[in-house]
């Protein structure tokens, strides 16, 4: 509708060959606005049904989104390996099958104090 208004402001009329809509006449503008209102109504209904479905799923205990890569067990392992300081964070991530950034983010989320930005180990594995 906004694009059509822009066209009309510039003196350009819209004519659809498939739907037989011609905005140069009052009847054509009426039909166009009715179609636009119906499309907006349908969009609102879809949004309402989607939100109701999400709320029902949450009530059943289902959550959406991507499952976490680090399980509680893997996070515990990462925390132990990090505290031992035998491996770099990149090596810990490699062992657990996740990126270095994922390890840092999980450790930061898991603890009160965030881990240092970078930590190098003198030992090699």
ZAKOL-348375 format. One record per residue (C-alpha): residue number from 1; residue in one letter; chain; x, y, z. Coordinates in steps of 0.05 Angstrom, whole numbers. Each point is the difference from the previous one (the first is absolute). Layout:
<nodes>
(node NUM; A; A; (X; Y; Z))
...
</nodes>
This chain:
<nodes>
(node 1; X; A; (0; 0; 0))
(node 2; X; A; (57; 47; 17))
(node 3; X; A; (33; -12; -68))
(node 4; X; A; (-66; 13; -35))
(node 5; X; A; (-8; 65; 39))
(node 6; X; A; (70; 20; -22))
(node 7; X; A; (-18; -14; -72))
(node 8; X; A; (-65; 40; 5))
(node 9; X; A; (37; 59; 32))
(node 10; X; A; (44; 1; -63))
(node 11; X; A; (-61; -3; -45))
(node 12; X; A; (9; -73; -19))
(node 13; X; A; (-61; -45; 0))
(node 14; X; A; (4; -76; 11))
(node 15; X; A; (-34; -51; -44))
(node 16; X; A; (3; -74; 14))
(node 17; X; A; (-15; -44; -60))
(node 18; X; A; (-12; -64; 39))
(node 19; X; A; (-47; 27; 55))
(node 20; X; A; (-32; 52; -45))
(node 21; X; A; (16; 57; 48))
(node 22; X; A; (8; 71; -26))
(node 23; X; A; (15; 54; 52))
(node 24; X; A; (-16; 56; -48))
(node 25; X; A; (-74; -11; 16))
(node 26; X; A; (-34; 5; 68))
(node 27; X; A; (-26; -71; -6))
(node 28; X; A; (70; -27; -15))
(node 29; X; A; (28; 36; 61))
(node 30; X; A; (-56; -29; 42))
(node 31; X; A; (14; -71; -24))
(node 32; X; A; (74; 9; 12))
(node 33; X; A; (-11; 25; 71))
(node 34; X; A; (-48; -57; 15))
(node 35; X; A; (52; -50; -24))
(node 36; X; A; (53; 34; 42))
(node 37; X; A; (-45; -1; 62))
(node 38; X; A; (-15; -74; -10))
(node 39; X; A; (75; -15; -7))
(node 40; X; A; (14; 39; 64))
(node 41; X; A; (-56; -37; 36))
(node 42; X; A; (27; -68; -23))
(node 43; X; A; (70; 20; 23))
(node 44; X; A; (-28; 19; 69))
(node 45; X; A; (-37; -67; 5))
(node 46; X; A; (63; -38; -17))
(node 47; X; A; (39; 38; 53))
(node 48; X; A; (-54; -12; 52))
(node 49; X; A; (-3; -75; -15))
(node 50; X; A; (76; -5; 2))
(node 51; X; A; (4; 35; 67))
(node 52; X; A; (-55; -44; 28))
(node 53; X; A; (36; -62; -24))
(node 54; X; A; (66; 23; 31))
(node 55; X; A; (-35; 15; 66))
(node 56; X; A; (-33; -69; -1))
(node 57; X; A; (68; -33; -14))
(node 58; X; A; (32; 39; 57))
(node 59; X; A; (-56; -22; 46))
(node 60; X; A; (16; -72; -18))
(node 61; X; A; (73; 13; 18))
(node 62; X; A; (27; 6; -71))
(node 63; X; A; (49; 55; -16))
(node 64; X; A; (21; 23; -68))
(node 65; X; A; (67; 18; -28))
(node 66; X; A; (63; -36; -14))
(node 67; X; A; (21; -52; 52))
(node 68; X; A; (63; 18; 39))
(node 69; X; A; (65; -30; -26))
(node 70; X; A; (28; -9; 70))
(node 71; X; A; (-39; -47; 46))
(node 72; X; A; (7; 7; 75))
(node 73; X; A; (50; -57; -1))
(node 74; X; A; (42; 32; -55))
(node 75; X; A; (-2; 67; 37))
(node 76; X; A; (23; -34; 63))
(node 77; X; A; (57; -33; -38))
(node 78; X; A; (18; 67; -32))
(node 79; X; A; (1; 34; 68))
(node 80; X; A; (46; -54; 29))
(node 81; X; A; (47; 2; -60))
(node 82; X; A; (1; 76; 3))
(node 83; X; A; (17; 1; 74))
(node 84; X; A; (55; -51; -8))
(node 85; X; A; (35; 47; -49))
(node 86; X; A; (30; -58; -38))
(node 87; X; A; (-34; 17; -66))
(node 88; X; A; (-16; 64; -37))
(node 89; X; A; (-72; 19; -9))
(node 90; X; A; (6; -16; -74))
(node 91; X; A; (24; -70; 17))
(node 92; X; A; (-58; -9; 50))
(node 93; X; A; (-48; 20; -55))
(node 94; X; A; (33; -49; -49))
(node 95; X; A; (-8; -57; 50))
(node 96; X; A; (-73; 17; 13))
(node 97; X; A; (-16; 13; -72))
(node 98; X; A; (-18; 74; 6))
(node 99; X; A; (35; 66; -15))
(node 100; X; A; (45; 39; 47))
(node 101; X; A; (-52; 55; 2))
(node 102; X; A; (-53; -49; 23))
(node 103; X; A; (44; -23; 57))
(node 104; X; A; (14; 72; 22))
(node 105; X; A; (-74; 18; -4))
(node 106; X; A; (-22; -62; 39))
(node 107; X; A; (53; 10; 54))
(node 108; X; A; (-19; 74; 6))
(node 109; X; A; (-73; -18; 6))
(node 110; X; A; (14; -55; 50))
(node 111; X; A; (42; 39; 49))
(node 112; X; A; (-4; 64; 39))
(node 113; X; A; (67; 27; -26))
(node 114; X; A; (14; -4; -74))
(node 115; X; A; (61; -38; -23))
(node 116; X; A; (58; 41; -28))
(node 117; X; A; (-6; 19; -72))
(node 118; X; A; (61; -42; -21))
(node 119; X; A; (39; -51; 38))
(node 120; X; A; (60; -37; -27))
(node 121; X; A; (27; -64; 28))
(node 122; X; A; (73; -18; 2))
(node 123; X; A; (-16; -74; -1))
(node 124; X; A; (-18; -36; -64))
(node 125; X; A; (-46; -58; -7))
</nodes>
